[in-house]
């Protein structure tokens, strides 16, 4: 599922030609390609098909490759290089894989597809929506949906490919269809379910466990909760929608700050414009407690973040459980200012757009109450037109 602003940024296309009925490269007849893997990457605006990894039956000489070596109809090939695996990060001078990198700004790079829009429309964006109408009440199952079909593509070796042993595979062979998918970072999450005896709820969730977890060590946990537009019964929707959870699980971030990352997938609206939360609130808190009893998680370093409805749920959690989280990163949320006094002594980082007609005044009203309660508030403005 996806909200209006996200759909403006995303293509509803299927990423590339489907490989229905297209056989993988045969090894006979001079062809040496064994298989092809579709490679996806998640951006702020969602998941996209960004490469195809072709595996050969012998190491390939990377120096022999160019952007003219392969063609994918409807996509822009930006780079072709050798790799040790289907992961583009494993670039090598020689390798059994050839990575055919594709432009993420191609019109059909995005994989999101809208479906089931109530009344033919789209869910409103943010707290209250653009017209003041929220996506529903806490606990509601929305009628809209966004699906992420499996990435698939066909490609042709249009130019020569040199092998490390000196042999050359001439171009112009049969088309090759992808038969596997590598979802970068997303595939590092485990998809699990939690049956909460206290609330009676079944909660689907995605869990990232630090690589080479040391049972003798103790790790922080970051909870990310999605917005109302990603409400779904498909467990990985929150991971495909954007970087809210994946940014903490990236290789670069984990190298500096190893942590567990928890991304629940809610099938219902979890927080609404009337400052009410569903009982997914308690179920999620109970899930974290259960995970802390199973893994090496430091309960003094639990952190929550979320955007729009997820940020609102973070606020509601901080009110009901004021000592549970060590700090919170609240994005584009709001809540009844009369209810937020328990948050006055908490560590909060708040991010909101000035043109968000609901969240901007809402967050300012919250910080005014916290400031009156003795909280120290620092403010800054960033211009979205600035360079990185």
C-alpha positions as CSV (number, residue, x, y, z in Angstrom):
1,X,0.0,0.0,0.0
2,X,1.1,3.5,-0.7
3,X,0.0,7.0,0.0
4,X,-0.7,9.8,-2.5
5,X,2.7,11.6,-2.2
6,X,4.6,8.3,-2.7
7,X,2.6,7.5,-5.8
8,X,3.5,10.8,-7.4
9,X,7.1,9.9,-6.9
10,X,6.8,6.3,-8.1
11,X,6.1,4.7,-11.4
12,X,3.3,2.2,-11.5
13,X,5.1,0.2,-14.1
14,X,6.3,-3.3,-13.6
15,X,10.0,-2.5,-13.9
16,X,10.8,-4.4,-17.1
17,X,9.5,-6.9,-19.6
18,X,8.1,-10.0,-17.9
19,X,10.0,-13.1,-18.6
20,X,6.9,-15.3,-19.2
21,X,7.7,-18.1,-21.6
22,X,11.3,-16.9,-22.1
23,X,13.7,-19.7,-21.3
24,X,17.0,-19.0,-19.5
25,X,20.1,-19.0,-21.6
26,X,21.0,-22.5,-22.7
27,X,24.6,-23.6,-22.1
28,X,24.8,-25.3,-25.4
29,X,25.3,-23.8,-28.8
30,X,28.1,-21.5,-27.7
31,X,26.1,-19.9,-24.9
32,X,27.8,-19.8,-21.5
33,X,25.3,-18.0,-19.4
34,X,23.8,-20.3,-16.7
35,X,21.1,-18.0,-15.2
36,X,20.0,-14.4,-14.6
37,X,18.9,-12.7,-11.3
38,X,16.8,-9.6,-11.0
39,X,18.3,-7.2,-8.5
40,X,16.1,-4.7,-6.7
41,X,17.0,-1.7,-4.4
42,X,14.7,0.3,-2.2
43,X,14.9,4.1,-2.5
44,X,13.0,6.8,-0.6
45,X,10.2,6.5,-3.2
46,X,10.1,2.7,-3.1
47,X,11.6,-0.4,-4.6
48,X,13.0,-0.5,-8.1
49,X,14.6,-3.0,-10.5
50,X,18.2,-1.6,-10.6
51,X,20.2,-4.5,-12.2
52,X,20.3,-7.9,-13.7
53,X,23.1,-10.3,-12.7
54,X,24.0,-12.9,-15.3
55,X,25.9,-15.9,-14.1
56,X,28.4,-17.5,-16.6
57,X,29.9,-21.0,-16.4
58,X,33.4,-19.5,-16.3
59,X,35.0,-16.3,-14.9
60,X,34.4,-13.2,-17.0
61,X,37.1,-10.6,-17.7
62,X,35.6,-7.3,-16.5
63,X,37.8,-5.3,-18.9
64,X,35.9,-6.8,-21.8
65,X,32.5,-5.4,-20.8
66,X,30.8,-2.1,-21.8
67,X,27.3,-0.7,-21.7
68,X,26.8,-2.1,-25.2
69,X,27.4,-5.7,-24.0
70,X,23.7,-6.1,-23.0
71,X,20.3,-4.7,-23.9
72,X,17.1,-4.7,-21.9
73,X,14.2,-3.3,-23.9
74,X,12.7,-0.2,-22.3
75,X,15.5,0.3,-19.8
76,X,18.7,2.3,-19.8
77,X,21.9,0.3,-19.2
78,X,24.3,2.6,-17.1
79,X,27.2,0.2,-16.4
80,X,28.3,-3.4,-17.0
81,X,30.9,-5.0,-14.8
82,X,32.1,-8.3,-13.4
83,X,31.2,-9.5,-9.9
84,X,31.9,-12.4,-7.6
85,X,28.2,-12.7,-6.7
86,X,24.8,-11.4,-7.8
87,X,25.3,-8.5,-5.4
88,X,26.6,-5.4,-7.3
89,X,28.6,-4.6,-4.2
90,X,30.9,-7.6,-4.9
91,X,32.4,-5.9,-8.0
92,X,35.6,-7.6,-9.2
93,X,38.1,-7.5,-12.0
94,X,37.1,-11.1,-12.9
95,X,34.0,-13.0,-11.7
96,X,31.4,-15.5,-12.8
97,X,28.7,-12.9,-12.6
98,X,28.1,-9.9,-14.9
99,X,26.1,-7.1,-13.4
100,X,24.0,-5.1,-15.9
101,X,23.2,-1.9,-14.0
102,X,20.0,-0.1,-14.9
103,X,19.0,3.6,-14.4
104,X,16.7,4.0,-11.4
105,X,15.1,7.0,-13.0
106,X,13.7,5.1,-15.9
107,X,10.0,5.6,-16.1
108,X,9.3,1.9,-15.5
109,X,11.9,1.2,-12.9
110,X,9.5,1.2,-10.0
111,X,7.7,-2.0,-9.0
112,X,4.7,-0.6,-7.1
113,X,1.2,-1.3,-8.4
114,X,-1.9,0.3,-7.0
115,X,-5.0,-1.7,-6.5
116,X,-8.3,-1.7,-4.7
117,X,-8.6,2.0,-4.3
118,X,-11.9,2.8,-2.6
119,X,-14.1,4.8,-4.9
120,X,-11.4,4.9,-7.5
121,X,-9.3,7.3,-5.4
122,X,-6.2,7.1,-3.4
123,X,-5.6,7.2,0.4
124,X,-5.1,10.7,1.8
125,X,-1.5,11.7,2.7
126,X,-0.3,12.3,6.3
127,X,-2.2,13.1,9.5
128,X,-5.7,14.1,8.5
129,X,-4.9,13.9,4.8
130,X,-4.5,16.8,2.4
131,X,-8.2,17.6,2.7
132,X,-8.4,17.1,6.5
133,X,-9.8,13.6,6.1
134,X,-7.7,10.8,7.6
135,X,-7.3,7.3,6.1
136,X,-9.7,5.9,8.7
137,X,-10.1,5.2,12.4
138,X,-7.7,3.2,14.5
139,X,-8.3,-0.5,14.0
140,X,-9.9,0.0,10.5
141,X,-8.9,-2.3,7.6
142,X,-8.5,0.1,4.6
143,X,-9.9,-0.8,1.2
144,X,-6.9,0.5,-0.7
145,X,-3.7,-1.6,-1.4
146,X,-0.4,-1.4,-3.1
147,X,1.3,-4.5,-4.3
148,X,5.0,-5.2,-5.2
149,X,5.1,-7.9,-7.8
150,X,8.3,-9.9,-8.1
151,X,10.9,-8.2,-10.2
152,X,11.4,-9.8,-13.6
153,X,13.3,-8.9,-16.8
154,X,14.6,-10.3,-20.1
155,X,17.8,-9.2,-21.6
156,X,20.0,-10.0,-24.6
157,X,23.8,-10.2,-24.8
158,X,24.2,-7.7,-27.6
159,X,28.0,-7.4,-27.6
160,X,31.0,-9.7,-27.0
161,X,31.9,-10.9,-23.5
162,X,35.4,-12.0,-22.9
163,X,36.2,-14.8,-20.5
164,X,39.2,-14.7,-18.1
165,X,40.8,-17.6,-20.0
166,X,40.8,-15.6,-23.3
167,X,37.8,-17.1,-25.0
168,X,35.1,-14.6,-26.3
169,X,31.4,-15.1,-26.3
170,X,30.0,-13.3,-29.3
171,X,26.8,-11.3,-28.9
172,X,23.4,-11.8,-30.6
173,X,22.4,-14.9,-28.7
174,X,19.0,-15.9,-27.4
175,X,17.1,-13.8,-24.8
176,X,17.6,-14.7,-21.2
177,X,14.9,-14.4,-18.6
178,X,15.5,-13.9,-14.9
179,X,14.7,-16.9,-12.7
180,X,15.7,-15.5,-9.3
181,X,15.5,-12.2,-7.4
182,X,18.0,-10.5,-5.1
183,X,16.3,-7.8,-3.0
184,X,19.3,-5.8,-1.6
185,X,19.0,-5.3,2.2
186,X,15.3,-6.4,2.2
187,X,16.4,-10.1,2.0
188,X,18.5,-9.6,5.2
189,X,15.3,-9.3,7.2
190,X,13.4,-12.3,8.6
191,X,9.6,-12.5,8.2
192,X,8.0,-13.7,11.3
193,X,4.7,-13.7,13.3
194,X,3.9,-12.9,16.9
195,X,0.8,-14.1,18.6
196,X,0.2,-11.8,21.6
197,X,-1.7,-13.6,24.4
198,X,-2.4,-10.3,26.1
199,X,-4.3,-8.6,23.3
200,X,-5.2,-11.6,21.2
201,X,-3.6,-10.1,18.2
202,X,-1.4,-11.8,15.5
203,X,1.3,-9.4,14.4
204,X,3.4,-9.9,11.3
205,X,6.8,-8.4,11.4
206,X,10.2,-8.1,9.8
207,X,13.3,-8.5,11.9
208,X,16.9,-7.7,11.1
209,X,19.5,-9.5,13.3
210,X,23.0,-8.1,13.3
211,X,25.4,-10.2,11.2
212,X,27.6,-12.4,13.4
213,X,25.5,-11.7,16.4
214,X,27.5,-12.2,19.6
215,X,25.4,-13.8,22.3
216,X,27.8,-12.3,24.9
217,X,27.2,-8.8,23.6
218,X,24.2,-6.6,24.0
219,X,22.7,-4.7,21.0
220,X,20.2,-1.8,20.7
221,X,16.9,-2.2,18.8
222,X,15.3,0.2,16.5
223,X,11.6,0.0,15.9
224,X,10.3,1.5,12.7
225,X,6.5,1.8,12.1
226,X,5.1,2.6,8.6
227,X,2.5,5.1,7.7
228,X,-1.2,4.4,6.9
229,X,-0.5,4.2,3.2
230,X,1.6,1.0,3.8
231,X,-1.1,-0.8,5.8
232,X,-1.2,-4.3,4.4
233,X,-1.3,-8.0,5.2
234,X,1.8,-8.6,3.0
235,X,4.6,-8.8,5.5
236,X,7.3,-7.0,3.4
237,X,5.3,-4.1,2.3
238,X,6.9,-1.8,4.8
239,X,10.3,-2.7,3.6
240,X,9.5,-2.2,-0.1
241,X,7.8,1.2,0.5
242,X,10.8,3.2,1.5
243,X,13.9,3.5,3.6
244,X,12.4,3.9,7.1
245,X,13.6,0.5,8.3
246,X,16.2,-0.3,5.7
247,X,18.4,2.7,6.5
248,X,19.2,1.2,9.9
249,X,20.0,-2.2,8.4
250,X,22.3,-1.1,5.6
251,X,25.8,-2.5,5.6
252,X,27.2,1.0,6.1
253,X,25.1,1.7,9.1
254,X,25.6,-1.7,10.7
255,X,29.3,-1.4,10.3
256,X,29.2,1.7,12.6
257,X,26.2,0.9,14.8
258,X,25.2,-2.8,14.8
259,X,21.6,-3.1,15.9
260,X,18.4,-5.1,15.7
261,X,15.8,-3.5,13.4
262,X,12.1,-4.3,13.9
263,X,9.6,-3.4,11.3
264,X,6.1,-4.6,12.0
265,X,3.6,-4.9,9.2
266,X,0.2,-3.7,10.4
267,X,-2.9,-4.8,8.6
268,X,-5.0,-2.1,10.2
269,X,-4.8,1.7,10.8
270,X,-2.8,2.0,14.0
271,X,-3.3,5.7,14.9
272,X,-5.9,8.2,13.8
273,X,-6.6,12.0,13.8
274,X,-8.6,11.7,17.0
275,X,-5.4,10.7,18.9
276,X,-6.5,7.1,19.3
277,X,-4.3,4.1,18.7
278,X,-5.3,0.5,18.0
279,X,-4.4,-2.3,20.4
280,X,-1.5,-3.0,18.0
281,X,0.2,-0.5,20.4
282,X,0.3,-3.0,23.3
283,X,1.0,-5.9,20.9
284,X,4.1,-4.2,19.5
285,X,5.4,-3.4,23.0
286,X,4.8,-7.0,24.0
287,X,6.6,-8.2,20.9
288,X,9.7,-6.1,21.8
289,X,9.7,-7.5,25.3
290,X,9.5,-11.0,23.8
291,X,12.3,-10.4,21.4
292,X,14.4,-9.0,24.3
293,X,14.0,-12.3,26.0
294,X,15.0,-14.3,23.0
295,X,17.9,-12.2,21.6
296,X,20.8,-10.2,23.0
297,X,18.9,-6.9,23.1
298,X,19.8,-4.1,25.5
299,X,16.5,-3.0,27.0
300,X,18.1,0.3,27.9
301,X,18.8,1.1,24.3
302,X,15.3,0.6,22.6
303,X,14.5,3.3,20.1
304,X,11.3,4.0,18.1
305,X,10.7,5.9,14.9
306,X,8.0,6.1,12.3
307,X,6.5,8.4,9.7
308,X,3.0,9.9,9.7
309,X,0.8,7.2,11.4
310,X,3.9,5.4,12.5
311,X,5.2,8.6,14.1
312,X,1.9,9.1,15.8
313,X,2.0,5.6,17.2
314,X,5.5,6.3,18.5
315,X,4.0,9.3,20.4
316,X,1.2,7.2,21.8
317,X,3.7,4.6,23.0
318,X,5.8,7.3,24.6
319,X,2.8,8.6,26.5
320,X,1.6,5.2,27.7
321,X,5.1,3.8,28.3
322,X,7.2,6.9,29.1
323,X,10.3,4.9,30.3
324,X,10.3,2.3,27.6
325,X,12.3,4.0,24.8
326,X,15.7,5.6,25.2
327,X,14.9,8.1,22.4
328,X,12.5,8.6,19.5
329,X,12.7,10.0,16.0
330,X,9.3,11.3,15.1
331,X,8.5,12.1,11.4
332,X,5.5,13.9,10.1
333,X,3.2,13.2,13.0
334,X,0.8,14.9,15.4
335,X,-1.2,14.2,18.6
336,X,-3.5,15.9,21.0
337,X,-1.1,18.4,22.8
338,X,-3.1,18.0,26.0
339,X,-1.9,14.4,26.2
340,X,1.8,14.7,25.7
341,X,3.0,16.0,29.1
342,X,4.5,12.5,30.0
343,X,7.0,13.0,27.1
344,X,8.6,16.2,28.7
345,X,11.7,14.3,30.0
346,X,12.2,12.1,26.9
347,X,14.8,12.5,24.2
348,X,13.0,13.4,20.9
349,X,14.2,14.2,17.4
350,X,11.3,15.7,15.4
351,X,11.2,16.1,11.6
352,X,8.3,17.7,9.8
353,X,7.7,19.6,6.6
354,X,6.5,23.2,6.9
355,X,3.9,22.7,4.2
356,X,2.4,19.7,6.1
357,X,-0.9,21.4,7.0
358,X,-1.6,18.9,9.8
359,X,1.7,17.7,11.2
360,X,3.6,21.1,11.2
361,X,1.2,22.9,13.5
362,X,0.6,19.7,15.3
363,X,4.2,19.1,16.2
364,X,4.7,22.8,17.1
365,X,1.8,22.5,19.5
366,X,3.4,19.4,21.1
367,X,6.8,21.1,21.5
368,X,5.1,24.1,23.0
369,X,3.5,22.0,25.7
370,X,6.8,20.1,26.3
371,X,8.7,23.4,26.6
372,X,6.2,24.7,29.2
373,X,6.8,21.5,31.1
374,X,10.5,22.2,31.3
375,X,11.8,20.5,28.2
376,X,14.7,22.1,26.4
377,X,13.8,22.6,22.8
378,X,16.2,23.3,19.9
379,X,14.9,24.3,16.5
380,X,16.4,24.4,13.0
381,X,15.2,24.9,9.4
382,X,16.6,23.1,6.4
383,X,15.8,24.1,2.9
384,X,14.8,21.1,0.8
385,X,16.5,22.8,-2.2
386,X,19.9,22.7,-0.6
387,X,22.5,20.2,-2.0
388,X,23.3,17.2,0.0
